[in-house]
Amino acid sequence: MAHSDKNIVITPNIGSSTDDPKIVFSGADANYGAQNITLRVYPVNNGTLSFEGLAGQLLSLSNNYSGFVFQANDLSGTPYIEVLDSGLVRIAQYPGNVLIGTPNDNGNDKLQVSGSILSTSTIKGATLTSTVATGTAPLTVTSSTMVSNLNAQYWNGNSFSSYLNQGVRTGDGPTFDQVYTNGWFRNNAINTGLYNQNTGSHFFSSAAQTWDLAGGTDASAINIKIRSAHNGTVRGWLYGDGEWFGLYNRNGEWVLRHRQTDGYSPNWWFLESGNESWSGDPGSDEGKVEYHSNRFYIAAGSNSAEIVRFRRSGTDVSYIDNSGNFVGNVTGNVSGSAGSASTASTANSANTATTATNWGTYGGVPSAGTSFGNANTIGRSDANGYTYFNYINSNTGNGENPTVDQFITTNGSDGFYRKSNIAWAVGRRAVAMSLVFGR
């Protein structure tokens, strides 16, 4: 091993029938002995230069523009690189891999590149595999054009099945756990809307300005419950069936109902059975109507001026004051205590009497006989508007002596009292007077 081993030996092999011309290049230094590479010239392919070493042919160049222009082979002659006259270059077409930008062979991939690959045309392959870690996009795309037949597992970082696991096209019927909107839920057709698959209840619009709530069949009763929270305490309850519509209490029992079959006059029914406790007295500035103990109550507020007032055509016609006194015209039978005479503001009109009526009682009046049903009855009006008295008494003084213009007369047969004036009596020269001064 010396520098003297360096050499170049040219052997023409003139006259040899078996050997071709060659040049042997020998390199050496203090550490290595002669390392030889032989350049041979073969007559094939219009002349071929072949660089050969201990492993065999290393490189060959052919003086030929058809077929192979350049080859680099292993010891067995298997080419690593081939350049054809067609411009085709073959690299590692047999065993071996091609490395670009890296000295490390992973032993698997035919082409291994460390760095970017720029292509101005199409890159084709069976599969495209990215090994970049999460956090770096495996693809950078400039175009927004849709990719046909692209089947992706993830959408916006999540598995595609996490978003869509069923059809959501116009004709599909997808099922969702919950649906939110910041706008309107819109429906394009009448008689369609919300439907509960489990209970068969419907909520829909059948016409303009109309919403419908329906059960499963036409014979079904329908309920609307108003609650304080989901499945919470019932605060209000509307109910309707084939005959009735109205209000339930929170226990599902009738409180107020209306017989709504066509043909019945307007009506409201109060049902007390099973719910008979007085609901309380109204306070200031409020009132109520209540059916309690099998009767109606009209209860005015604690600061009421009257209990109730009756009005017709914009005019007040009567009222009941806070003491229970009725102020107005009365016809028909009246029972109970008459109270003081000052509580009646309007006298009973004979023109409005329709039935025989006892006027009530006033303490201390003696028995009137069989024509009155009550010993303490003050008077009586019959259906013809006539008034009957047991007694006519006066508590005025005996010495008033007013000017007499009218006086009471009878005809002596029917027992009716009539008013007569003095001129009438003088003209007939017969006066039958019955003056009543009191008892």
matplotlib code that plots the C-alpha trace (Angstrom):
import matplotlib.pyplot as plt

x = [0.0, 1.9, 1.5, 3.6, 0.7, -1.0, -1.0, -2.8, -2.2, -3.4, -3.6, -4.6, -4.8, -3.9, -4.0, -5.9, -9.1, -10.5, -9.6, -10.7, -8.8, -8.8, -7.5, -6.9, -7.1, -5.4, -5.8, -3.9, -2.6, -0.9, -4.0, -5.3, -3.5, -4.3, -8.0, -8.7, -11.4, -11.2, -12.5, -13.1, -14.1, -16.5, -17.4, -21.1, -23.7, -21.4, -18.9, -19.5, -17.5, -17.8, -16.5, -16.0, -14.9, -14.7, -18.5, -18.9, -20.0, -20.4, -21.3, -21.6, -22.0, -23.1, -22.2, -25.7, -28.8, -31.2, -31.8, -29.8, -27.7, -26.5, -26.6, -25.3, -25.4, -24.5, -22.0, -24.6, -25.4, -28.8, -29.2, -29.7, -30.0, -30.9, -31.2, -32.9, -32.8, -36.5, -35.7, -37.0, -34.9, -35.2, -33.9, -34.0, -36.5, -35.3, -34.4, -33.3, -34.8, -34.2, -33.3, -33.4, -32.3, -31.6, -29.0, -31.3, -33.2, -36.3, -36.2, -39.8, -40.5, -39.2, -38.8, -37.8, -37.6, -36.6, -37.8, -40.6, -41.6, -42.8, -45.0, -46.7, -48.8, -50.7, -49.2, -50.8, -50.7, -52.7, -52.8, -51.6, -50.4, -49.5, -47.5, -47.4, -48.5, -51.8, -51.5, -50.2, -52.5, -51.7, -53.0, -52.9, -55.5, -55.9, -58.9, -62.4, -63.7, -65.5, -63.5, -65.6, -65.7, -63.8, -64.8, -63.5, -63.8, -63.4, -65.2, -63.9, -61.7, -64.5, -65.6, -68.1, -70.5, -70.6, -72.4, -74.4, -75.5, -78.7, -80.1, -81.0, -82.3, -85.6, -87.4, -85.8, -87.2, -84.2, -84.5, -82.7, -82.4, -82.8, -83.1, -82.3, -82.9, -82.3, -85.1, -88.5, -89.6, -91.5, -94.1, -95.1, -98.4, -101.7, -102.8, -99.2, -96.9, -95.8, -96.7, -95.8, -95.0, -95.5, -98.8, -100.4, -101.0, -100.9, -100.3, -100.8, -102.5, -105.6, -106.2, -105.1, -105.1, -105.9, -103.9, -105.3, -104.4, -105.6, -105.5, -105.0, -108.6, -111.6, -113.3, -110.4, -110.7, -108.0, -106.1, -103.9, -101.9, -100.0, -97.1, -94.5, -91.7, -91.2, -93.5, -93.9, -97.0, -100.1, -101.0, -103.9, -105.8, -108.1, -110.2, -112.6, -114.4, -117.4, -119.9, -118.0, -115.3, -113.9, -111.5, -110.2, -108.5, -105.0, -106.4, -108.2, -111.7, -114.3, -114.4, -116.2, -117.5, -119.5, -121.9, -120.5, -122.7, -124.2, -127.7, -127.4, -127.7, -124.6, -124.0, -121.4, -121.7, -120.1, -119.4, -118.9, -118.9, -115.7, -114.5, -116.7, -114.4, -114.9, -112.1, -111.7, -113.1, -112.0, -109.8, -109.7, -110.4, -111.4, -114.5, -115.6, -118.5, -118.4, -120.7, -120.5, -122.8, -125.1, -125.8, -124.2, -122.3, -121.5, -118.8, -117.7, -114.4, -113.7, -113.8, -116.9, -119.6, -122.2, -122.4, -123.7, -125.3, -127.6, -127.4, -129.3, -128.5, -126.0, -128.3, -128.1, -131.5, -131.0, -128.4, -127.9, -126.1, -123.5, -126.2, -128.1, -130.9, -132.2, -132.7, -135.0, -138.4, -139.6, -142.2, -143.1, -142.9, -140.6, -139.8, -137.6, -137.4, -138.6, -136.3, -137.1, -139.3, -136.4, -134.6, -137.0, -136.2, -138.9, -142.5, -143.8, -145.5, -148.9, -148.2, -145.4, -147.1, -147.5, -148.4, -150.1, -147.3, -147.1, -145.0, -143.1, -143.5, -143.2, -143.2, -146.3, -148.9, -151.9, -153.5, -155.3, -157.5, -157.6, -157.0, -153.3, -151.0, -149.0, -150.2, -147.5, -148.0, -148.1, -150.0, -150.6, -150.6, -152.4, -151.7, -154.1, -152.0, -154.5, -153.2, -154.8, -154.1, -155.0, -154.9, -154.1, -152.5, -150.8, -148.6, -149.2, -150.8, -154.6, -154.5, -152.7, -155.9, -154.4, -156.3, -158.5, -158.5, -158.7, -160.2, -160.7, -164.0, -165.5, -168.5, -169.8, -169.6, -166.1, -164.1, -161.7, -160.4, -160.5, -159.5, -162.2, -162.1, -164.5, -165.9, -167.0, -168.8, -170.6, -171.8, -173.5, -174.8, -174.0, -170.7, -169.6, -166.2, -164.0, -161.2, -158.3, -156.6, -154.8, -155.4]
y = [0.0, 3.0, 5.9, 4.0, 1.7, 4.5, 3.8, 3.9, 1.0, 1.1, -2.2, -2.1, -5.9, -5.6, -9.0, -10.6, -12.4, -12.7, -9.5, -5.9, -2.7, -1.6, 1.0, 0.1, 3.0, 2.3, 4.5, 4.0, 5.8, 5.0, 3.2, 1.4, -0.6, -0.3, 0.1, -0.7, 0.3, -1.0, 0.9, -1.6, -0.9, -3.4, -3.5, -4.2, -1.5, 0.5, 0.6, 0.5, 1.9, -0.2, 0.8, -2.3, -3.0, -5.9, -5.9, -6.1, -3.5, -0.1, 2.1, 1.6, 4.1, 2.9, 4.6, 4.1, 6.3, 3.3, 1.1, 1.8, 4.9, 4.6, 1.8, 1.3, -2.3, -4.5, -7.4, -9.7, -7.2, -6.2, -2.5, 0.1, 2.9, 2.7, 5.6, 4.7, 6.5, 7.3, 9.5, 6.9, 6.7, 3.6, 3.8, 0.8, -1.0, -4.2, -4.5, -1.3, 2.0, 5.6, 8.2, 11.9, 14.4, 11.7, 9.0, 6.8, 4.0, 2.9, -0.4, -0.2, 2.7, 2.7, 6.5, 8.3, 12.1, 14.5, 17.9, 19.3, 17.9, 20.5, 19.3, 21.4, 18.5, 15.6, 13.3, 9.8, 6.9, 4.1, 5.7, 9.0, 8.5, 11.3, 10.6, 14.1, 14.4, 16.0, 19.8, 20.1, 19.9, 17.0, 18.8, 22.4, 23.2, 26.5, 25.5, 25.6, 23.3, 20.2, 16.9, 14.2, 10.8, 12.1, 10.0, 11.6, 10.2, 13.6, 16.8, 19.9, 17.7, 15.3, 11.9, 12.5, 10.0, 12.4, 14.9, 12.8, 9.2, 9.4, 10.9, 14.6, 15.2, 16.9, 13.5, 11.9, 11.6, 12.1, 11.7, 14.1, 14.3, 18.1, 20.8, 24.5, 27.5, 31.2, 31.9, 30.4, 26.8, 27.1, 24.8, 25.0, 23.2, 23.4, 20.7, 19.7, 20.7, 19.0, 15.4, 13.3, 9.8, 8.3, 9.9, 10.6, 14.3, 17.0, 20.7, 22.3, 25.2, 24.4, 27.9, 31.5, 32.9, 29.4, 26.9, 23.4, 21.0, 17.4, 14.0, 10.7, 10.2, 12.4, 10.8, 11.7, 14.2, 17.0, 18.5, 21.6, 21.7, 24.8, 23.9, 25.8, 23.6, 20.5, 17.9, 20.3, 21.5, 22.1, 25.8, 25.7, 23.0, 23.3, 20.3, 19.5, 16.4, 15.6, 17.6, 19.8, 22.4, 24.2, 24.3, 21.5, 22.1, 20.8, 17.4, 16.9, 17.7, 20.0, 23.5, 25.4, 24.0, 24.9, 22.6, 23.3, 21.1, 23.2, 24.5, 25.1, 28.7, 30.2, 28.6, 28.0, 25.2, 25.3, 21.9, 21.7, 18.0, 16.9, 20.5, 22.3, 24.5, 28.3, 29.8, 32.9, 36.4, 39.0, 41.9, 45.5, 46.3, 42.8, 40.6, 37.1, 34.8, 31.3, 28.3, 27.1, 25.0, 24.4, 28.1, 31.0, 33.8, 37.2, 38.6, 42.2, 43.5, 44.9, 48.5, 48.0, 50.7, 48.1, 44.3, 44.3, 46.7, 45.8, 47.7, 47.6, 49.5, 51.7, 52.6, 51.4, 50.0, 48.6, 47.5, 45.7, 47.7, 46.5, 45.7, 43.4, 45.9, 45.9, 49.3, 49.3, 48.0, 44.7, 42.4, 38.9, 37.2, 38.8, 37.1, 38.2, 41.3, 44.4, 46.7, 50.4, 52.1, 54.3, 51.4, 51.3, 54.1, 53.3, 52.2, 49.0, 49.8, 48.2, 47.9, 45.5, 43.0, 39.6, 37.4, 37.8, 39.1, 39.4, 42.5, 41.1, 41.7, 44.6, 43.7, 44.3, 44.2, 42.2, 39.3, 40.3, 37.3, 34.6, 36.8, 37.2, 34.3, 35.8, 37.6, 40.2, 40.8, 44.6, 44.4, 42.4, 43.1, 40.8, 40.0, 42.8, 45.4, 45.9, 46.5, 45.1, 46.4, 44.9, 48.3, 51.8, 53.5, 56.9, 58.2, 61.9, 64.3, 64.7, 68.6, 69.1, 70.1, 70.5, 72.1, 69.4, 68.9, 65.2, 62.5, 58.7, 57.2, 53.7, 52.7, 50.5, 47.3, 46.2, 47.5, 49.5, 52.8, 55.7, 59.3, 62.0, 65.8, 68.2, 69.6, 66.1, 65.6, 68.9, 68.5, 65.3, 66.5, 63.3, 62.7, 59.6, 60.2, 57.9, 59.7, 58.0, 59.9, 57.0, 54.6]
z = [0.0, -1.3, -3.6, -6.1, -6.7, -8.6, -12.3, -15.7, -18.0, -21.6, -23.4, -27.1, -27.4, -31.1, -32.7, -29.9, -31.0, -27.5, -25.7, -26.5, -25.8, -22.2, -19.8, -16.2, -13.7, -10.4, -7.4, -4.1, -1.0, 2.3, 3.6, 0.5, -2.1, -5.8, -6.5, -10.2, -12.5, -16.1, -19.1, -21.9, -25.5, -27.1, -30.7, -30.0, -30.6, -32.8, -30.0, -26.3, -23.4, -20.3, -16.9, -14.8, -11.3, -8.9, -8.7, -12.5, -15.0, -13.4, -16.4, -20.1, -23.0, -26.5, -29.7, -30.9, -31.1, -31.2, -28.2, -25.0, -25.0, -21.4, -18.8, -15.2, -14.1, -11.2, -11.3, -12.8, -15.5, -14.0, -14.9, -12.2, -14.7, -18.4, -20.9, -24.1, -27.4, -27.0, -24.1, -21.6, -18.4, -16.3, -12.7, -10.3, -12.4, -10.7, -7.0, -5.3, -4.3, -5.5, -2.9, -3.5, -0.9, 1.7, 2.3, 4.3, 2.7, 4.6, 2.7, 1.5, -0.8, -4.3, -4.4, -1.3, -1.3, 1.5, 0.5, -1.8, -5.1, -7.7, -10.5, -13.1, -14.3, -12.9, -10.3, -10.4, -8.1, -6.5, -3.1, -1.5, 2.1, 4.4, 7.6, 8.9, 12.5, 13.7, 13.7, 10.2, 7.2, 5.0, 1.9, 0.8, -1.8, -3.7, -5.9, -4.5, -7.2, -6.0, -6.1, -7.7, -5.9, -2.9, 0.1, 3.4, 6.9, 8.7, 8.3, 10.1, 12.3, 13.3, 11.9, 9.1, 10.8, 13.8, 11.6, 9.1, 9.8, 7.7, 4.6, 4.8, 1.3, 0.6, 0.3, 3.3, 6.8, 9.1, 12.9, 15.3, 19.1, 19.1, 16.5, 17.1, 15.0, 15.3, 12.8, 12.0, 11.6, 8.3, 6.8, 3.1, 3.1, 5.0, 7.4, 8.1, 10.9, 14.2, 14.8, 17.8, 16.6, 20.0, 21.1, 17.7, 18.6, 15.8, 15.8, 12.4, 10.5, 8.5, 7.2, 7.4, 10.9, 12.2, 14.3, 15.0, 17.9, 17.3, 18.9, 17.2, 16.0, 15.4, 18.5, 20.8, 23.6, 23.5, 26.3, 26.6, 29.9, 30.9, 33.3, 35.3, 33.9, 31.8, 33.3, 36.3, 38.2, 36.0, 36.1, 33.7, 31.8, 28.7, 27.8, 25.0, 23.8, 21.5, 23.7, 26.2, 26.2, 29.2, 32.1, 34.3, 37.7, 38.1, 39.1, 35.8, 37.2, 35.6, 37.0, 34.2, 31.0, 27.9, 26.0, 22.5, 20.3, 17.5, 18.2, 22.0, 23.3, 24.9, 28.2, 31.0, 33.5, 37.0, 38.5, 42.3, 43.0, 44.8, 45.0, 47.6, 49.7, 49.5, 47.5, 49.6, 49.8, 47.2, 48.5, 47.4, 43.7, 42.8, 42.7, 41.8, 40.8, 42.5, 42.6, 46.2, 48.5, 45.5, 44.9, 43.0, 44.9, 43.5, 45.7, 45.4, 46.7, 50.1, 48.8, 46.6, 46.4, 45.5, 45.2, 41.6, 39.1, 36.2, 32.9, 29.6, 26.5, 28.2, 31.1, 34.7, 35.6, 39.1, 41.6, 44.9, 47.5, 50.0, 52.6, 50.1, 49.4, 45.9, 44.3, 41.3, 40.0, 41.4, 39.9, 40.9, 44.4, 47.0, 50.3, 53.2, 55.4, 53.7, 55.7, 55.9, 53.4, 52.3, 50.6, 47.7, 45.2, 42.7, 43.3, 41.8, 38.5, 38.0, 34.3, 34.9, 37.3, 35.7, 38.7, 42.1, 44.4, 48.2, 49.0, 52.0, 55.7, 58.0, 61.7, 63.8, 61.2, 62.5, 60.7, 57.5, 57.1, 54.4, 51.4, 52.3, 52.8, 55.6, 58.7, 58.3, 54.6, 53.9, 50.6, 47.5, 43.7, 41.3, 37.7, 36.6, 38.4, 41.3, 44.8, 47.9, 51.5, 54.8, 56.5, 55.5, 58.4, 58.9, 61.5, 60.6, 63.1, 63.3, 63.0, 59.8, 57.9, 54.4, 51.5, 50.1, 46.3, 45.9, 48.0, 48.0, 47.0, 46.4, 44.4, 47.2, 45.2, 44.0, 47.0, 44.9, 46.0, 43.4, 43.5, 43.1, 43.2, 44.9, 41.6, 40.6, 43.9, 43.9, 40.4, 41.3, 44.6, 46.1, 47.7, 49.4, 51.0, 52.9, 54.4, 56.0, 58.8, 60.4, 63.3]

ax = plt.figure().add_subplot(projection="3d")
ax.plot(x, y, z, "-o")
ax.set_aspect("equal")
plt.show()
